[in-house]
Amino acid sequence: MKLRNWQSECINSAISKYKSKKHFLALATPGAGKTVMASVLAKILYDRGEIDLVLCFSPSSIVAHDFSGALSEQFEAHFDGNIGAMGNSYTYQALSTLNSTVWRLFDKYRVFVIFDEIHHCAGSSVKDANAWGKPIITTIKERAAFTIAVTGTAWRTDALPIALADYCNESGKIQCDYAYGLKEAIRDNVCRIPQVIALDNDQITVVENGETNYFTSFLDLLSQSIIPYSKIVTNPSVIEQLLNHSNTKLNEIRCFNKSAGGLIVASSIPHAWKIELILKQTLGESAIVVTSDEDNANELITSFRHSQDKWIISVGMISEGTNIPRLQVCCYLSNVKTEMNYRQVSGRILRITDAPNQQAFLFMPAEPKLVEYAYRVAQDVPDGLAKVKLAQLDEEIIAEVDKANQGEQIISDGDPIDTFPDEPIINIGDAKTDNDEIKDPINEIKEGKIAITTDKIIGIDGQFNHKELEIDGFEHLVISKQSMAQLNQYSAEVF
């Protein structure tokens, strides 16, 4: 197997460090090929007679399965923990349930341990360790022959130290033994150039207790703390607009690359099925929905990976490490607003393939934090190549806030939910079956029985004119005149 230059450099750097230390941390941008790199390193160490077995830990079962396959290919042996296996591949969740027979392997054999997306595991000691970091610190750290920890985002949102990582005493920044950023990956033709389209609106109307308020952008609306961001991404009109833009772009790409696919990231399981229904009703497009509710979720993801289906909808199961190279468009409707999640999701559309078209587009609402993250990612891209565009939705959103109706129940797929302590509820009309009764909301949405009403919605409406502007080195920004003041103010605060 011919390795990419960065993979060879990283492997050589690890082998060199293992002469004096047993732990190695590699930072590589999402989509760069960390799975192959770590698997080849394991085989080299085995061929050199320095290890006997390989164990791998990763954040999800689909990623664990991918690592098992990559290791099996390198070793020409199975990695399932059975007799004759060269090791096994687990999720981090399994760390707390592994029995003593697994831990005894460290006493009898020289075990090489791979930690994928190590930022999930926190702790410099038992005192500040999380549930996944603790067994790494107490059981694996000293007993493993060697370890390699890989990540695409070398920090944690809660600012806790990452397990097995070293930090500079003065700056407190993490010390990576090898780093390979997005700029280098694009230069080497390893990753695609991300192009971000943030959709905004300058005619937003919110009705609260009979009082009508008008807003000229999502920034303006969210700054008033009247409506949480979760109400924007679950609004049918917003969903429809984002899907329409995303689907149009995917259709353009599929004219050159018939296998190109799109990922829609939802906020919750009911939200995912609501998106699927809107996609079907308004655009006539079908989609595969993959959530933790599906017993065969991994099989669905694998099937989609090798198919020519257009769309797959998920909440958190296709966020990091999941390898579907044919994804080229992402519609971000998640209410998770952390930079780590944003970067990991955007990484799903960055893997280079041999297809004739290698464009990558991410569509999202123009939420201030997400726009800030988009600009940061753009700064990692070689000069003149990054595109961050702001475009206007072409429908008015009218919101009616009913403070008497509170306590919405959300079925989550493991992601944090963006809510307010006393969250006002937007009345968007009751979704009912023909019998005016909903026994199972998710099943009713799956069966297409719920009518998507648009008579009472967050008010994003009207006709908009666009013009393109060059701002701060980015090639184009598309924004209405009404939102220009907010953008200037926001840019000043961010930069």
VMD Tcl script that draws the C-alpha trace (Angstrom):
set ca {
  {0.00 0.00 0.00}
  {1.34 3.40 -1.02}
  {1.15 5.79 1.89}
  {0.61 9.51 1.69}
  {3.65 11.60 2.54}
  {2.21 12.76 5.85}
  {1.38 9.18 6.86}
  {4.97 8.06 6.23}
  {6.35 11.06 8.10}
  {4.06 10.43 11.07}
  {4.96 6.73 11.22}
  {8.68 7.49 11.10}
  {8.26 10.13 13.80}
  {6.41 7.67 16.04}
  {9.02 4.92 15.60}
  {11.73 7.41 16.44}
  {9.97 8.59 19.59}
  {9.28 5.03 20.75}
  {13.03 4.67 21.30}
  {12.69 6.82 24.41}
  {8.95 7.13 25.18}
  {5.98 4.82 24.78}
  {3.19 7.34 24.06}
  {2.71 9.28 20.80}
  {0.05 11.90 19.95}
  {-0.78 12.72 16.34}
  {-3.07 15.54 15.23}
  {-4.37 15.17 11.68}
  {-7.23 17.03 10.07}
  {-10.48 15.07 9.64}
  {-10.44 13.09 6.41}
  {-6.65 12.82 6.17}
  {-6.41 9.04 6.67}
  {-5.58 8.47 10.35}
  {-7.02 4.93 10.36}
  {-4.66 3.68 7.67}
  {-1.68 5.45 9.23}
  {-2.21 3.88 12.66}
  {-2.86 0.42 11.19}
  {0.31 0.47 9.10}
  {2.31 1.64 12.12}
  {0.98 -1.33 14.10}
  {2.07 -3.76 11.39}
  {5.56 -2.22 11.17}
  {6.03 -2.54 14.93}
  {4.88 -6.16 14.75}
  {7.24 -6.97 11.86}
  {10.09 -5.41 13.84}
  {9.34 -7.80 16.70}
  {8.43 -5.01 19.13}
  {4.77 -5.89 19.82}
  {2.63 -9.04 20.01}
  {-0.96 -7.81 19.96}
  {-2.95 -4.70 18.97}
  {-5.96 -3.23 20.75}
  {-7.89 -0.28 19.38}
  {-10.41 2.04 21.04}
  {-12.62 4.54 19.18}
  {-15.74 6.64 19.87}
  {-18.35 4.66 17.87}
  {-19.08 1.13 16.72}
  {-18.91 2.01 13.02}
  {-15.42 3.51 13.49}
  {-14.36 0.50 15.59}
  {-15.52 -1.73 12.73}
  {-13.51 0.34 10.22}
  {-10.38 0.01 12.36}
  {-10.93 -3.72 12.64}
  {-11.10 -3.94 8.85}
  {-8.00 -1.80 8.32}
  {-5.97 -3.82 10.84}
  {-7.20 -7.10 9.34}
  {-6.06 -5.94 5.92}
  {-2.59 -5.04 7.19}
  {-2.04 -8.19 9.25}
  {-4.04 -10.57 7.03}
  {-5.63 -11.79 10.27}
  {-8.86 -11.17 12.11}
  {-9.27 -8.58 14.86}
  {-12.32 -9.77 16.77}
  {-10.82 -11.07 20.02}
  {-11.45 -14.71 19.13}
  {-8.85 -17.50 19.10}
  {-6.18 -16.73 16.54}
  {-6.94 -13.03 16.42}
  {-4.16 -10.46 16.47}
  {-6.21 -8.25 18.77}
  {-9.55 -6.49 18.89}
  {-11.23 -3.16 18.19}
  {-13.55 -1.68 20.82}
  {-15.55 1.46 21.46}
  {-14.61 3.66 24.41}
  {-17.88 2.64 26.03}
  {-16.47 -0.89 26.32}
  {-13.64 0.28 28.59}
  {-15.86 -0.03 31.64}
  {-17.13 -3.51 30.75}
  {-13.97 -5.34 29.64}
  {-13.32 -8.37 31.83}
  {-10.07 -9.40 33.49}
  {-9.06 -11.69 30.61}
  {-8.49 -8.65 28.42}
  {-6.51 -6.77 31.02}
  {-4.33 -9.85 31.66}
  {-3.11 -9.59 28.08}
  {-1.02 -6.60 29.15}
  {0.86 -8.79 31.64}
  {1.59 -11.63 29.23}
  {2.04 -9.82 25.88}
  {3.50 -6.64 24.49}
  {0.34 -4.76 23.55}
  {0.19 -1.82 21.15}
  {-2.88 0.37 21.81}
  {-4.49 2.73 19.30}
  {-6.74 5.52 20.63}
  {-8.86 7.15 17.92}
  {-10.21 10.67 18.59}
  {-8.49 10.65 21.97}
  {-10.04 14.02 22.88}
  {-13.07 12.06 24.14}
  {-10.92 10.74 26.99}
  {-10.07 13.31 29.65}
  {-7.65 13.29 32.54}
  {-4.09 13.99 33.54}
  {-4.73 11.97 36.72}
  {-7.55 10.05 38.37}
  {-8.76 13.29 39.99}
  {-9.68 15.06 36.73}
  {-10.37 12.00 34.56}
  {-13.72 11.24 32.97}
  {-15.23 7.75 32.70}
  {-13.25 6.92 29.56}
  {-10.02 8.56 30.64}
  {-9.76 6.84 34.02}
  {-9.10 3.26 32.80}
  {-6.58 4.61 30.30}
  {-4.67 6.33 33.09}
  {-4.97 3.58 35.69}
  {-4.75 0.41 33.57}
  {-3.34 1.04 30.09}
  {-0.86 3.90 30.39}
  {1.88 2.03 32.25}
  {1.15 -1.51 31.01}
  {1.01 -0.97 27.24}
  {4.17 -1.53 25.23}
  {3.39 1.51 23.05}
  {0.39 3.70 22.31}
  {-0.62 6.07 19.55}
  {-3.40 8.57 20.16}
  {-4.86 10.29 17.10}
  {-7.35 13.13 16.84}
  {-8.68 15.65 14.37}
  {-9.49 18.19 17.09}
  {-6.91 18.35 19.86}
  {-8.95 20.04 22.55}
  {-12.01 19.50 24.71}
  {-14.99 21.83 25.01}
  {-14.90 21.52 28.81}
  {-11.18 22.48 28.86}
  {-10.18 19.30 30.73}
  {-6.78 17.83 29.79}
  {-6.79 15.06 27.19}
  {-5.66 11.66 28.44}
  {-2.03 10.73 27.59}
  {-1.35 14.25 26.26}
  {1.45 16.57 27.37}
  {0.91 20.31 27.77}
  {3.26 23.27 27.73}
  {3.74 24.65 31.23}
  {3.76 28.28 30.13}
  {1.03 28.44 27.48}
  {-1.01 25.45 28.54}
  {-1.28 24.36 24.90}
  {-1.22 20.70 23.96}
  {2.06 19.29 22.66}
  {1.50 17.13 19.58}
  {4.28 14.81 18.46}
  {3.09 15.22 14.88}
  {0.58 17.66 13.36}
  {-0.97 17.69 9.91}
  {-3.45 20.51 9.34}
  {-6.12 21.23 6.76}
  {-3.88 23.65 4.90}
  {-1.25 20.94 4.37}
  {-3.90 18.36 3.46}
  {-5.37 20.62 0.75}
  {-1.88 21.42 -0.54}
  {-1.14 17.70 -0.82}
  {-4.48 16.98 -2.50}
  {-5.49 14.83 0.49}
  {-8.56 16.87 1.47}
  {-11.13 18.89 -0.42}
  {-11.54 22.64 0.00}
  {-14.55 23.31 2.27}
  {-17.00 25.93 1.01}
  {-19.52 27.16 3.57}
  {-22.87 28.77 2.78}
  {-24.55 30.34 5.82}
  {-28.21 31.16 5.16}
  {-29.66 34.23 6.86}
  {-32.85 36.29 6.62}
  {-33.60 39.97 7.00}
  {-37.36 39.74 7.53}
  {-37.98 37.87 10.77}
  {-41.17 38.48 12.72}
  {-41.77 37.23 16.27}
  {-45.22 37.51 17.86}
  {-45.18 37.28 21.65}
  {-48.26 37.88 23.79}
  {-49.86 39.88 20.99}
  {-46.76 42.05 20.53}
  {-44.93 41.87 17.21}
  {-41.15 42.32 16.95}
  {-39.06 42.43 13.79}
  {-35.48 41.27 13.31}
  {-33.11 41.67 10.39}
  {-30.90 38.58 10.88}
  {-30.51 35.43 12.96}
  {-27.81 37.30 14.87}
  {-30.28 40.04 15.71}
  {-32.94 37.50 16.71}
  {-30.73 35.29 18.87}
  {-29.11 38.23 20.64}
  {-32.50 39.11 22.15}
  {-32.77 35.72 23.94}
  {-36.39 35.38 22.87}
  {-36.07 32.22 20.83}
  {-33.39 29.53 21.28}
  {-31.42 28.36 18.27}
  {-33.13 24.95 18.52}
  {-36.36 26.62 17.36}
  {-34.67 27.86 14.21}
  {-33.24 24.53 13.08}
  {-36.52 22.72 13.76}
  {-38.65 25.27 11.92}
  {-40.19 23.70 8.76}
  {-39.53 26.78 6.64}
  {-35.87 26.91 7.62}
  {-35.49 23.18 7.04}
  {-37.09 23.44 3.61}
  {-34.88 26.33 2.55}
  {-31.66 24.65 3.67}
  {-32.67 21.39 2.04}
  {-33.52 23.17 -1.20}
  {-30.13 24.91 -1.38}
  {-28.28 21.74 -0.40}
  {-30.17 19.51 -2.81}
  {-29.64 21.92 -5.71}
  {-25.89 21.89 -5.12}
  {-25.78 18.10 -4.76}
  {-27.68 17.73 -8.05}
  {-25.08 19.94 -9.74}
  {-22.24 17.81 -8.39}
  {-23.98 14.56 -9.37}
  {-24.02 15.74 -12.99}
  {-20.27 15.04 -12.92}
  {-20.13 12.46 -10.13}
  {-23.18 10.17 -9.98}
  {-22.11 8.63 -6.69}
  {-21.82 11.94 -4.78}
  {-23.85 11.90 -1.58}
  {-25.13 14.33 1.02}
  {-25.29 14.26 4.82}
  {-28.03 16.00 6.81}
  {-27.23 16.42 10.51}
  {-30.34 16.64 12.69}
  {-30.86 17.77 16.30}
  {-32.87 14.80 17.58}
  {-34.45 11.59 16.39}
  {-37.92 13.12 15.80}
  {-36.19 16.01 14.05}
  {-34.40 13.57 11.75}
  {-37.68 11.97 10.69}
  {-39.29 15.38 10.27}
  {-36.48 16.37 7.91}
  {-36.94 13.13 5.99}
  {-40.63 13.89 5.52}
  {-40.03 17.49 4.40}
  {-37.37 16.29 1.97}
  {-39.85 13.81 0.51}
  {-42.87 16.13 0.42}
  {-41.24 19.31 -0.87}
  {-38.38 18.04 -3.04}
  {-39.49 14.52 -3.88}
  {-36.22 13.13 -2.57}
  {-35.74 10.05 -0.41}
  {-33.19 9.65 2.37}
  {-31.81 6.98 4.66}
  {-32.31 7.83 8.34}
  {-29.69 6.48 10.74}
  {-30.11 7.05 14.47}
  {-29.52 5.14 17.68}
  {-33.09 3.85 17.37}
  {-32.13 1.68 14.40}
  {-30.96 -1.82 15.34}
  {-29.02 -2.11 12.07}
  {-27.52 1.40 12.06}
  {-24.01 0.23 11.19}
  {-25.32 -1.87 8.30}
  {-27.28 1.12 6.99}
  {-24.18 3.33 7.09}
  {-22.04 0.69 5.38}
  {-24.70 0.14 2.72}
  {-24.94 3.89 2.07}
  {-21.15 4.14 1.85}
  {-21.06 1.76 -1.11}
  {-24.29 2.86 -2.82}
  {-25.25 5.77 -5.05}
  {-28.10 6.96 -2.80}
  {-28.27 10.73 -2.49}
  {-29.03 11.54 1.15}
  {-28.40 10.15 4.60}
  {-29.81 11.78 7.76}
  {-28.28 11.29 11.20}
  {-28.04 12.95 14.60}
  {-24.65 11.99 15.96}
  {-23.73 8.67 14.35}
  {-21.95 10.23 11.35}
  {-20.04 12.96 13.10}
  {-16.41 11.95 13.49}
  {-14.24 9.21 12.12}
  {-17.03 7.75 9.96}
  {-15.55 7.13 6.55}
  {-17.96 7.87 3.68}
  {-15.67 9.51 1.09}
  {-18.44 10.09 -1.46}
  {-20.11 12.66 0.81}
  {-19.66 16.10 -0.78}
  {-22.57 18.14 0.62}
  {-23.57 18.61 4.26}
  {-26.74 20.29 5.53}
  {-26.08 21.27 9.15}
  {-29.36 21.37 11.09}
  {-27.91 20.29 14.42}
  {-28.48 22.47 17.47}
  {-25.02 21.55 18.79}
  {-22.94 24.70 18.55}
  {-19.46 23.64 19.65}
  {-16.45 24.18 17.41}
  {-15.35 20.59 17.93}
  {-18.63 19.20 16.62}
  {-18.67 21.67 13.73}
  {-15.16 20.73 12.61}
  {-15.80 17.00 12.96}
  {-19.04 17.18 10.96}
  {-17.46 19.32 8.24}
  {-14.69 16.74 8.04}
  {-17.19 14.19 6.69}
  {-17.19 15.93 3.28}
  {-13.45 16.54 2.96}
  {-12.08 13.13 1.93}
  {-10.58 13.15 -1.56}
  {-11.73 10.47 -4.02}
  {-10.90 9.74 -7.66}
  {-14.22 11.29 -8.83}
  {-14.00 14.06 -11.47}
  {-15.65 16.61 -9.16}
  {-14.09 17.24 -5.74}
  {-16.17 20.14 -4.44}
  {-17.32 20.16 -0.82}
  {-20.19 22.33 0.45}
  {-21.63 22.83 3.93}
  {-24.97 24.64 4.27}
  {-26.05 25.98 7.66}
  {-28.09 28.76 9.30}
  {-26.10 31.94 9.90}
  {-25.88 31.38 13.65}
  {-23.10 33.62 15.04}
  {-20.98 30.87 16.62}
  {-21.18 28.66 13.54}
  {-20.20 31.59 11.30}
  {-17.22 32.24 13.57}
  {-16.15 28.60 13.28}
  {-16.50 28.77 9.50}
  {-14.14 31.75 9.39}
  {-11.62 29.94 11.58}
  {-11.66 26.92 9.30}
  {-11.29 29.25 6.32}
  {-8.14 30.67 7.90}
  {-6.67 27.15 7.79}
  {-7.16 26.97 4.03}
  {-4.47 28.14 1.56}
  {-4.86 31.80 0.56}
  {-7.48 32.57 -2.04}
  {-9.18 29.18 -1.92}
  {-11.56 29.36 1.05}
  {-15.13 30.50 0.49}
  {-17.46 31.59 3.26}
  {-20.72 32.92 1.87}
  {-23.72 34.45 3.57}
  {-26.94 34.09 1.55}
  {-30.54 35.05 2.28}
  {-33.48 32.71 2.70}
  {-36.37 33.53 0.39}
  {-39.26 33.07 2.80}
  {-40.45 35.09 5.75}
  {-40.39 33.43 9.15}
  {-43.16 34.47 11.53}
  {-42.90 33.17 15.07}
  {-45.66 33.17 17.64}
  {-44.27 32.73 21.13}
  {-46.52 31.06 23.68}
  {-44.98 31.22 27.15}
  {-47.89 29.31 28.65}
  {-46.93 26.21 26.68}
  {-43.56 25.01 27.94}
  {-41.77 21.73 28.56}
  {-41.13 20.31 25.11}
  {-39.80 16.76 25.21}
  {-36.92 16.04 22.88}
  {-35.59 12.58 22.13}
  {-31.86 13.06 21.72}
  {-29.30 10.85 20.06}
  {-26.63 11.72 22.59}
  {-25.95 15.34 21.64}
  {-26.30 18.28 24.01}
  {-29.51 20.21 23.39}
  {-29.64 23.97 22.98}
  {-32.43 25.13 25.31}
  {-33.28 27.92 27.69}
  {-34.18 27.39 31.37}
  {-37.62 28.89 30.72}
  {-37.77 28.30 27.01}
  {-40.67 29.96 25.18}
  {-42.38 27.66 22.74}
  {-43.08 28.72 19.17}
  {-46.55 27.78 18.04}
  {-46.05 26.27 14.60}
  {-49.42 24.56 14.34}
  {-50.49 21.17 15.57}
  {-49.35 18.21 13.48}
  {-52.14 15.64 13.55}
  {-53.17 12.44 11.85}
  {-56.47 11.99 10.04}
  {-57.97 11.02 13.38}
  {-56.54 14.06 15.16}
  {-54.55 11.73 17.39}
  {-50.87 10.86 17.43}
  {-50.00 7.67 19.24}
  {-46.36 7.38 18.16}
  {-44.94 10.66 16.79}
  {-41.83 9.10 15.27}
  {-43.72 6.31 13.52}
  {-46.32 8.77 12.26}
  {-43.57 10.92 10.72}
  {-41.93 7.82 9.21}
  {-45.22 6.89 7.57}
  {-45.69 10.39 6.19}
  {-48.97 10.99 8.00}
  {-48.06 14.32 9.55}
  {-48.81 17.38 7.44}
  {-46.12 20.03 7.64}
  {-48.08 23.20 8.35}
  {-46.75 26.64 7.46}
  {-49.51 28.95 8.63}
  {-47.82 29.71 11.96}
  {-44.05 29.68 11.60}
  {-41.01 31.65 12.66}
  {-41.30 34.52 10.23}
  {-38.65 34.33 7.57}
  {-40.32 35.66 4.43}
  {-40.02 38.12 1.57}
  {-38.10 38.77 -1.63}
  {-34.39 39.45 -1.30}
  {-31.72 40.96 -3.47}
  {-28.16 39.76 -3.11}
  {-24.84 41.25 -3.96}
  {-21.37 39.82 -3.57}
  {-18.68 41.58 -1.57}
  {-15.02 40.83 -0.87}
  {-14.26 40.95 2.82}
  {-10.95 40.35 4.62}
  {-9.36 38.15 1.99}
  {-12.27 35.79 1.54}
  {-13.26 35.49 -2.08}
  {-17.00 36.17 -1.74}
  {-19.63 36.96 0.82}
  {-23.27 37.22 -0.19}
  {-25.35 39.35 2.14}
  {-28.25 41.78 2.04}
  {-27.88 45.46 2.82}
  {-30.14 45.12 5.86}
  {-27.75 42.63 7.49}
  {-24.55 44.51 6.70}
  {-24.57 46.46 9.96}
  {-24.90 43.27 12.01}
  {-22.09 41.62 10.07}
  {-19.72 44.54 10.60}
  {-20.49 44.60 14.31}
  {-20.11 40.84 14.58}
  {-16.82 40.79 12.64}
  {-15.41 43.46 14.94}
  {-16.32 41.40 18.00}
  {-14.86 38.19 16.59}
  {-11.66 39.52 15.05}
}
mol new
graphics top color blue
foreach p $ca { graphics top sphere $p radius 0.5 }
foreach p [lrange $ca 0 end-1] q [lrange $ca 1 end] { graphics top cylinder $p $q radius 0.2 }
display resetview
